[in-house]
């Protein structure tokens, strides 16, 4: 007689017509085996699963009882496991004296004793004799599910192999694959793939055919051990043993292929997974985000993050940190802010990697207020930044001109026990002081740098030349240049560009000193500036300048053109400035300076230096006059855009306001569009005609 003891009735059954269900040992083994194919965390519930089942056992009373579980619903039990007769089942009041007796005879007691056996085997010496001595305590009437429970609760792979050997001898089962699978799970717990591989080889030698769960366990063991190549190897072996991978296994392989750099296969599987609604784990989503990032597809990376949430998978802290870092690399700080707000709303507290990703993203994007806010939060929690993060903040402050904040961060860094200033740190501080022409402060930081054992690099020396140039200390510029040569540093394009900028701040009588330095640093640039200083011919200047532009890197060409045009304007060689601007336009160094539509013609000066902007204005006014002479009809509105904001360091708008007034133009600064100057067609035509008449009279 099989009994099921329940402390409560199901809601859809009456006591007098109670049906209770018994699960056979074979079904129990199948269920246990399927449980073992899940990741280790799923096995935390294995005890609970077993408690809810009834097992045939060798106790004097053959009943299978549970004091904790109610009778299962019909929909929860396979049809072939349901009995329609009530003659083998009784209900026992849990308050009855008989309940205590049945409780002692339930399989719970047996299960608890088996877990203790597993602990004993784990702690025994890894020899056949010692392991056998422990397992002999199970008696002669050993059941297959007993062996499964012992192996499943073990943690020591060395003794687990010996326990497997013992059970294989004692049990004459046709399903040895189950015992092997549970043993493989022990190796997965320990992340010992080599041992799992040996167990598999022995399994094959004994003629035991592996099943899907065997490969699932081996694949997950390889993944946990950081061996994606082995995971793929097991996956590709499955067809040879007649095993067809299920969705869970194929989902795991997305991660393995991606980690091994086989991105096409991984992304193809991912597309299939989305189409067939496979369940993908968090680790695989993380790897996919990294894969798209490595391919430079930041949109794809964020799409995976959105896909993950769309299927109900909640991102954990690791995933949030990865996507924050990815959006930072993509230079999308606004998305970083959005993701971070979502993360905190979901109750996930940031950790150090979170703050590091935020500081990198905000710092590189020059979101100075956000970056400094995160910095204060980090310091408030007693966390330490590393040197890279300190330098990111200091570099940001140097670019934005936040001197006081930079000094505070620098002092915090010096007090840090883990992150002391390096060469880049000192370089940022010197850059901050140099951009403001604070010679004494810059030299003081240079002194600290030398005391700390760091030689100035080309960035430091470039900043110092800029500083001495602003202070009009030309002799110190020459000394710094000689120092660079003494250190064996080869001047690069940016260093030469800095020397060129200093020329625009130098009195004409001292320009010869700088020409000599520039000739040593870059002979082609030296030829160009000599033609300017010595007032050489326009055609020769144009040819030499074209050769110079062709020889320098593309990222500094606009800067060179701007500063050379400024020098032309400062030396009153306006024809050369015009030739240089025209050259820049022909080489597409400058683009979209002039724009035309039916309603408005505009001059766009946002990316130009002051000298280049004045030159462009001169050419535009000339072009407007030619348009009138050729009978063209001007649009209703004409505008000049100088740009605006704190990055417009030369104050182009304010300078142009004065210059346009000096030229007596009809352009007026717009009140609703900062940095724009407008005039009407009527006013422009009147002014241009008056200007033309004035020029004719002057001639």
C-alpha positions in Angstrom: 0.0 0.0 0.0 1.4 3.4 -1.0 0.4 6.3 1.3 0.7 10.0 0.8 0.5 12.2 3.8 -0.6 15.8 3.4 -1.2 18.6 5.8 -3.8 20.3 3.6 -6.3 19.6 0.8 -6.0 20.9 -2.7 -8.5 23.5 -3.5 -10.3 21.5 -6.1 -10.5 18.2 -4.2 -12.8 17.0 -1.4 -11.4 14.8 1.5 -13.8 12.0 0.7 -12.7 11.9 -3.0 -9.1 12.7 -2.5 -6.7 11.6 -5.2 -3.0 11.4 -4.3 -0.2 10.7 -6.7 2.9 8.6 -6.5 6.0 9.1 -8.6 8.0 6.0 -9.4 11.7 5.6 -8.8 12.4 5.6 -12.6 10.5 8.8 -13.0 12.4 10.3 -10.0 15.7 9.4 -11.7 14.7 11.0 -14.9 13.6 14.2 -13.1 16.8 14.3 -11.1 18.9 13.8 -14.2 17.1 16.7 -16.0 17.6 18.9 -13.0 21.4 18.3 -13.2 21.5 19.8 -16.7 20.8 23.2 -15.3 23.4 25.6 -14.0 24.6 25.0 -10.4 22.3 27.6 -8.8 19.3 25.6 -9.9 20.4 22.7 -7.7 19.9 24.7 -4.6 16.3 23.6 -4.9 17.1 19.9 -5.5 16.4 19.0 -1.8 13.0 20.6 -2.1 12.2 18.8 -5.3 13.0 15.4 -3.8 11.0 16.2 -0.7 7.9 16.6 -2.8 8.2 13.2 -4.4 7.4 9.7 -3.1 10.1 7.0 -3.4 9.9 3.2 -3.1 12.3 2.2 -0.4 13.4 -0.6 1.8 11.8 0.5 5.1 9.4 -1.9 6.7 6.6 0.4 5.9 6.3 0.8 2.1 4.4 4.1 2.3 5.9 7.3 0.8 4.9 10.3 2.9 5.3 14.1 2.9 4.3 16.2 5.8 5.1 19.4 4.0 3.5 19.3 0.5 -0.1 19.3 -0.4 -1.4 16.9 -3.0 -0.2 17.9 -6.5 -2.7 19.3 -9.0 -3.6 17.0 -11.9 -2.0 19.4 -14.3 1.3 19.2 -12.6 1.7 15.4 -12.9 2.1 13.4 -16.2 -1.0 11.4 -17.1 0.9 8.1 -16.9 1.9 8.8 -13.3 -1.7 9.5 -12.1 -3.8 6.7 -10.5 -7.5 6.9 -10.7 -8.0 4.6 -7.7 -8.0 5.8 -4.1 -7.5 2.3 -2.6 -3.7 2.8 -2.3 -3.8 6.2 -0.6 -5.0 7.6 2.7 -5.0 11.0 4.3 -3.5 11.3 7.7 -4.2 14.2 10.0 -0.9 15.9 10.6 -1.9 16.4 14.3 -2.4 12.7 14.7 0.1 10.6 16.7 0.5 8.5 13.6 1.9 11.5 11.7 5.1 11.6 13.8 5.8 7.9 13.0 5.2 8.4 9.3 7.4 11.5 9.3 10.3 9.4 10.7 9.8 6.9 8.0 9.5 9.4 5.1 12.2 9.7 2.5 13.2 13.1 4.1 15.1 11.1 6.7 16.8 9.0 4.1 17.7 12.0 2.1 19.3 13.7 5.1 21.4 10.7 5.9 22.6 10.5 2.3 23.7 14.1 2.3 25.8 13.3 5.4 27.3 10.3 3.5 28.3 12.7 0.7 30.0 15.0 3.2 31.9 12.1 4.6 33.0 10.9 1.2 34.1 14.5 0.4 36.3 14.7 3.4 37.8 11.1 3.2 41.2 10.3 1.8 41.0 9.9 -2.0 41.6 6.2 -2.0 39.3 3.3 -3.0 39.6 1.8 0.4 38.7 4.9 2.4 35.8 5.8 0.0 34.5 2.2 0.1 34.5 2.2 3.9 32.3 5.2 4.0 29.9 3.9 1.3 29.6 0.5 2.8 27.5 2.1 5.5 24.7 2.4 2.9 24.1 -1.3 3.2 23.6 -4.0 0.6 20.2 -2.9 -0.6 21.5 0.2 -2.4 19.2 2.0 -4.7 20.1 3.9 -7.8 18.5 7.1 -6.6 20.6 6.8 -3.4 23.8 6.9 -5.5 22.5 9.9 -7.5 21.8 11.8 -4.3 25.2 11.1 -2.8 27.1 12.1 -6.0 24.9 15.1 -6.5 25.7 16.5 -3.0 29.5 15.9 -3.4 32.0 18.7 -4.0 35.3 16.8 -4.1 35.9 15.5 -7.7 38.8 13.3 -6.5 36.6 11.2 -4.2 33.6 11.6 -6.5 35.4 9.5 -9.2 36.0 6.8 -6.6 32.4 6.9 -5.4 31.3 6.5 -9.0 33.5 3.5 -9.4 32.0 2.0 -6.2 28.4 2.6 -7.3 29.0 1.2 -10.8 30.2 -2.1 -9.2 27.4 -2.3 -6.7 24.5 -1.3 -9.0 23.6 -3.4 -12.0 21.9 -0.7 -13.9 21.3 -0.2 -17.6 21.4 3.6 -17.0 25.0 4.2 -15.9 24.9 7.4 -18.0 22.9 9.0 -15.1 25.7 8.3 -12.6 28.3 9.6 -15.0 26.3 12.7 -15.6 26.0 13.5 -11.9 29.7 12.9 -11.4 30.5 15.3 -14.2 28.4 17.8 -12.3 30.8 17.6 -9.4 33.7 18.6 -11.8 31.5 21.4 -13.0 31.1 22.7 -9.5 34.9 22.7 -9.1 35.4 24.1 -12.7 37.9 21.3 -13.4 37.4 20.6 -17.1 40.4 18.3 -17.5 39.0 15.9 -14.9 35.5 16.0 -16.5 37.2 15.1 -19.8 38.8 12.1 -18.3 35.5 10.9 -16.8 34.0 11.3 -20.3 36.8 9.2 -21.9 36.3 6.5 -19.3 32.6 6.6 -20.0 33.1 6.0 -23.7 35.7 3.2 -23.0 33.1 1.4 -20.8 30.6 1.5 -23.7 28.3 4.0 -21.9 26.6 6.2 -24.5 26.5 9.9 -23.5 23.2 11.8 -23.8 22.2 15.4 -24.2 22.7 16.1 -20.5 26.2 14.7 -20.6 27.2 17.3 -23.2 25.2 20.0 -21.6 27.2 19.5 -18.4 30.5 19.3 -20.2 29.7 22.5 -22.2 28.8 24.4 -19.0 31.9 23.1 -17.3 34.1 24.5 -20.1 32.3 27.8 -20.0 32.7 28.2 -16.3 36.3 27.3 -16.7 36.9 30.0 -19.3 37.4 27.5 -22.1 35.1 28.5 -24.9 37.1 26.5 -27.4 36.4 23.3 -25.4 32.7 24.2 -25.2 32.6 24.4 -28.9 34.5 21.1 -29.2 31.8 19.4 -27.1 29.0 21.0 -29.0 30.4 19.9 -32.3 30.8 16.3 -31.0 27.1 15.9 -30.2 25.9 14.8 -33.6 28.5 12.0 -33.6 26.8 10.5 -30.6 23.3 11.0 -32.0 22.5 13.9 -29.6 20.6 16.9 -30.8 21.3 20.1 -28.9 18.3 21.9 -27.4 17.7 25.6 -27.2 19.5 25.9 -23.9 22.7 24.4 -25.2 22.6 26.4 -28.4 22.1 29.6 -26.4 25.1 28.7 -24.4 27.1 28.3 -27.6 26.4 31.9 -28.6 28.6 32.9 -25.6 31.3 30.3 -26.5 31.6 31.3 -30.1 31.6 35.0 -29.3 34.3 34.5 -26.6 36.5 32.7 -29.2 36.1 35.5 -31.7 33.9 33.6 -34.1 31.6 36.5 -34.2 29.7 35.6 -37.4 28.6 32.3 -36.0 27.7 33.8 -32.6 25.6 36.6 -34.2 24.0 34.1 -36.6 23.0 31.9 -33.6 21.7 35.0 -31.8 19.5 36.0 -34.7 18.1 32.4 -34.7 17.6 32.6 -30.9 15.5 35.8 -31.3 13.4 34.2 -34.0 12.8 31.0 -32.1 12.5 32.6 -28.6 15.4 30.7 -27.0 16.1 31.5 -23.4 19.5 33.2 -23.2 21.3 33.7 -19.9 22.8 37.0 -18.6 26.4 35.9 -19.2 25.6 35.4 -22.9 23.9 38.8 -23.2 27.0 40.4 -21.6 29.3 38.6 -24.1 27.1 39.7 -27.0 27.3 43.4 -25.9 31.1 43.1 -25.8 31.1 41.4 -29.2 29.2 44.2 -30.9 31.4 46.7 -29.1 34.6 45.0 -30.4 33.1 45.3 -33.9 32.6 49.0 -33.4 28.8 48.6 -33.6 27.7 50.5 -30.5 24.1 50.7 -31.8 24.1 46.9 -32.0 25.6 46.6 -28.5 22.8 48.8 -27.1 20.2 46.9 -29.1 21.3 43.7 -27.3 20.8 45.4 -24.0 17.3 46.5 -25.0 16.5 42.9 -26.4 17.5 41.5 -23.0 15.0 43.7 -21.1 12.3 43.1 -23.7 12.3 39.3 -23.0 12.0 40.0 -19.3 15.7 39.3 -18.4 16.7 41.8 -15.8 20.2 43.3 -16.2 22.5 42.8 -13.2 25.2 45.1 -12.0 27.8 43.6 -14.3 25.6 44.1 -17.4 24.9 47.7 -16.4 28.6 48.4 -15.9 29.4 46.9 -19.3 26.7 49.0 -21.1 27.8 52.2 -19.3 31.4 51.6 -20.4 30.2 50.8 -24.0 28.2 54.0 -24.2 31.1 56.0 -22.8 33.4 54.5 -25.6 30.7 55.4 -28.1 30.9 59.1 -26.9 27.2 59.1 -25.9 27.2 60.5 -22.4 23.5 61.4 -22.6 22.8 57.6 -22.9 25.2 56.9 -20.0 23.0 59.2 -17.9 19.8 57.5 -19.0 21.2 54.0 -18.3 22.6 55.0 -14.9 19.2 56.5 -13.8 17.5 53.3 -14.9 20.0 51.2 -12.9 19.5 53.2 -9.7 15.7 53.2 -10.2 15.8 49.4 -10.3 17.5 49.3 -6.9 20.9 48.3 -8.1 23.6 50.1 -6.1 26.7 51.3 -8.0 30.1 49.8 -7.2 33.6 51.0 -8.1 33.5 49.8 -11.8 30.2 51.7 -12.2 31.8 54.9 -11.0 34.9 54.3 -13.1 32.7 53.9 -16.2 30.8 57.1 -15.4 34.0 59.1 -14.8 35.5 57.9 -18.1 32.4 58.6 -20.0 31.7 62.0 -18.6 35.3 63.0 -18.5 36.1 62.2 -22.1 32.8 63.9 -23.2 33.7 67.0 -21.1 30.5 66.7 -19.1 32.3 68.4 -16.4 29.5 69.0 -13.8 28.4 65.3 -14.1 32.0 64.0 -13.8 32.8 66.2 -10.8 29.5 65.1 -9.1 30.4 61.5 -9.5 34.0 62.2 -8.3 32.6 63.8 -5.1 30.3 60.8 -4.6 33.2 58.4 -4.9 35.3 60.3 -2.4 32.3 60.6 -0.1 32.1 56.8 0.0 35.8 56.4 0.8 36.6 54.8 -2.5 39.9 55.4 -4.2 40.4 56.3 -7.9 43.2 54.9 -9.9 45.8 57.0 -11.8 43.9 56.7 -15.1 40.7 58.1 -13.6 42.5 60.9 -11.8 44.2 61.8 -15.1 40.9 61.7 -17.0 39.4 64.2 -14.6 42.5 66.5 -14.8 42.6 66.3 -18.6 38.9 67.3 -18.7 39.6 70.2 -16.3 42.5 71.3 -18.5 40.4 71.4 -21.6 37.5 73.2 -20.0 39.7 75.6 -18.0 38.5 74.5 -14.5 41.7 75.5 -12.7 40.5 75.4 -9.1 38.8 72.0 -9.5 41.9 70.6 -11.1 44.1 71.8 -8.2 41.7 70.2 -5.7 41.8 66.9 -7.6 45.6 67.1 -7.9 45.9 67.6 -4.1 43.5 64.7 -3.4 45.6 62.5 -5.7 48.9 63.4 -3.8 47.2 62.4 -0.5 46.1 59.1 -2.0 47.8 56.0 -0.7 47.3 54.1 -3.9 47.4 56.6 -6.8 50.4 59.0 -7.0 50.8 61.5 -9.9 52.5 60.3 -13.0 53.9 62.1 -16.0 50.5 62.6 -17.5 49.2 64.1 -14.3 51.9 66.8 -14.2 51.4 67.4 -17.9 47.7 68.2 -17.3 48.5 70.6 -14.5 51.1 72.4 -16.6 48.7 72.6 -19.5 46.1 74.3 -17.2 48.5 76.9 -16.0 50.1 77.4 -19.4 46.7 78.1 -21.1 46.3 81.0 -18.7 49.8 82.2 -19.1 50.7 81.5 -15.4 54.4 81.0 -15.8 55.4 80.7 -12.1 52.7 78.1 -11.4 53.6 76.1 -14.5 57.3 76.2 -13.6 56.4 75.1 -10.0 54.6 72.0 -11.2 57.5 71.3 -13.6 59.8 71.4 -10.6 57.5 68.9 -8.7 57.6 66.7 -11.8 61.4 66.6 -11.9 61.6 65.9 -8.2 59.2 63.0 -8.6 61.7 61.6 -11.2 59.8 62.3 -14.4 61.4 64.0 -17.4 59.2 66.4 -19.3 57.8 64.9 -22.4 56.8 66.6 -25.7 53.3 67.4 -24.3 54.8 69.2 -21.3 57.3 71.1 -23.4 54.6 72.1 -25.9 52.5 73.5 -23.0 55.5 75.4 -21.6 56.2 77.0 -25.0 52.5 78.1 -25.1 52.8 79.5 -21.6 56.0 81.5 -22.4 54.5 82.7 -25.7 51.4 84.1 -23.8 53.7 85.9 -21.4 55.9 87.1 -24.3 59.0 85.5 -22.9 60.5 84.6 -26.2 63.9 83.7 -24.8 62.3 81.1 -22.6 60.6 79.7 -25.6 64.0 79.3 -27.2 65.4 77.6 -24.1 62.5 75.2 -24.0 63.1 74.4 -27.7 66.7 73.7 -27.0 65.7 71.5 -24.0 63.5 69.4 -26.3 66.4 68.8 -28.7 68.8 68.0 -25.7 66.3 65.3 -24.5 66.4 63.7 -28.0 62.7 64.4 -28.6 61.7 64.9 -32.3 59.3 67.8 -32.7 55.9 66.7 -34.0 53.3 68.6 -36.0 51.5 69.8 -32.8 54.7 71.1 -31.3 55.5 73.0 -34.5 51.9 74.3 -34.6 52.5 75.7 -31.1 55.6 77.5 -32.2 53.6 78.9 -35.1 50.9 80.1 -32.7 53.6 81.9 -30.5 54.6 83.8 -33.6 51.2 85.5 -33.7 51.8 86.8 -30.2 55.4 87.9 -30.8 56.5 91.5 -31.7 57.7 91.7 -35.4 61.3 92.5 -34.4 61.6 89.2 -32.5 60.0 86.9 -35.1 63.5 86.1 -36.6 64.4 84.2 -33.4 61.4 81.9 -33.8 61.9 81.4 -37.5 65.2 79.7 -36.7 63.5 77.3 -34.3 60.8 76.5 -36.8 63.4 75.8 -39.6 65.1 73.3 -37.4 61.8 71.6 -36.3 60.2 71.5 -39.8 62.1 72.9 -42.8 59.0 73.1 -45.0 57.2 75.1 -42.4 60.3 77.2 -42.0 60.2 78.1 -45.7 56.6 79.2 -45.4 57.1 81.5 -42.4 60.3 83.0 -44.0 58.3 84.0 -47.0 55.8 85.7 -44.7 58.3 87.4 -42.5 60.5 88.5 -45.4 57.5 89.3 -47.5 58.2 86.9 -50.3 56.1 86.5 -53.5 52.5 85.3 -53.4 52.9 82.6 -56.0 55.9 81.1 -54.2 54.1 81.3 -50.9 51.1 79.5 -52.3 53.3 76.7 -53.7 55.4 76.3 -50.5 52.2 76.2 -48.4 50.6 73.6 -50.6 53.7 71.3 -50.2 53.6 71.9 -46.4 49.9 71.0 -46.1 50.5 67.9 -48.1 53.3 66.8 -45.7 51.5 67.2 -42.4 48.9 64.9 -40.8 45.3 65.5 -41.7 44.2 66.2 -38.1 46.3 69.3 -37.8 45.8 70.8 -41.3 43.0 73.1 -40.3 44.9 74.3 -37.3 47.9 75.1 -39.4 45.8 77.0 -42.0 44.1 79.0 -39.3 47.3 80.1 -37.6 49.1 80.8 -40.9 46.2 83.0 -42.0 46.2 84.7 -38.6 49.9 85.4 -39.2 49.2 86.8 -42.7 46.6 89.1 -41.3 48.9 90.2 -38.4 51.7 91.0 -40.9 49.2 92.9 -43.2 49.7 90.4 -46.1 46.0 90.1 -46.8 46.5 88.7 -50.4 48.4 85.8 -49.0 45.6 85.2 -46.4 43.1 85.0 -49.2 45.3 82.6 -51.2 45.7 80.4 -48.2 41.9 80.3 -47.5 41.2 79.5 -51.1 43.8 76.7 -50.9 42.0 75.4 -47.8 38.7 75.4 -49.6 40.1 73.6 -52.6 41.6 70.9 -50.4 38.3 70.6 -48.4 40.1 71.6 -45.2 37.4 74.2 -44.9 33.9 73.2 -46.0 30.5 74.8 -46.0 31.8 78.3 -45.2 29.2 79.8 -47.5 25.7 78.4 -47.8 22.8 79.5 -50.1 19.1 78.9 -50.1 16.2 80.7 -51.7 15.4 82.6 -48.5 18.9 83.1 -47.0 22.6 83.3 -47.8 24.9 82.7 -44.9 28.6 82.9 -43.9 29.5 80.2 -41.4 32.6 81.0 -39.4 32.3 78.7 -36.4 35.4 76.6 -37.1 37.7 79.5 -38.1 40.3 81.5 -36.2 39.8 85.3 -36.0 42.2 86.0 -38.9 40.6 83.3 -41.1 37.1 84.5 -40.2 38.0 88.1 -41.2 39.5 86.8 -44.4 36.4 84.8 -45.1 34.2 87.8 -44.5 36.3 89.9 -46.9 35.9 87.2 -49.6 32.2 86.9 -49.0 31.5 90.6 -49.3 33.5 90.5 -52.5 31.4 87.6 -53.7 28.1 89.5 -52.9 29.3 92.5 -54.9 30.1 90.2 -57.9 26.7 88.6 -57.6 25.1 92.1 -57.9 27.3 93.0 -60.8 26.3 89.8 -62.6 22.6 90.6 -62.1 21.9 87.9 -59.5 19.0 88.5 -57.1 19.9 88.4 -53.5 17.7 86.4 -51.0 15.4 88.2 -48.5 17.8 87.5 -45.7 21.6 87.4 -45.3 23.3 86.1 -42.1 26.7 85.6 -40.5 27.2 82.8 -37.9 30.2 83.2 -35.6 29.2 80.5 -33.2 28.9 80.8 -29.4 29.6 79.2 -26.1 32.5 78.9 -23.7 34.6 76.9 -26.2 34.6 79.9 -28.5 37.8 81.1 -26.7 38.6 83.9 -29.1 35.3 85.6 -28.6 34.6 85.7 -32.3 31.1 87.1 -31.9 32.2 90.1 -29.8 35.1 90.9 -32.2 32.8 90.7 -35.2 30.2 92.9 -33.6 32.9 95.6 -33.4 34.3 94.9 -36.8 31.0 95.0 -38.6 30.2 98.3 -37.0 33.6 99.6 -38.1 32.9 98.6 -41.7 29.5 100.4 -41.3 27.7 97.2 -42.5 23.9 96.8 -42.0 24.4 93.5 -40.1 23.0 93.5 -36.6 23.4 90.9 -33.8 20.2 88.7 -33.5 18.6 88.7 -30.1 17.0 85.3 -30.5 19.9 83.5 -32.1 23.2 83.8 -30.2 26.2 84.3 -32.5 24.2 85.3 -35.5 24.2 88.6 -37.4 21.4 89.4 -39.9 20.5 92.0 -42.5 17.8 92.2 -45.2 18.3 92.2 -48.9 17.3 95.8 -49.2 19.8 97.0 -46.6 22.6 94.8 -48.0 22.1 96.0 -51.6 22.1 99.6 -50.5 25.3 99.1 -48.5 27.1 97.2 -51.3 26.2 99.8 -53.9 27.4 102.6 -51.5 30.6 100.6 -50.9 31.3 100.2 -54.6 30.8 103.9 -55.2 33.2 104.8 -52.4 35.8 102.5 -53.8 35.4 104.0 -57.3 35.8 107.5 -55.9 38.9 106.5 -53.9 40.5 105.1 -57.1 
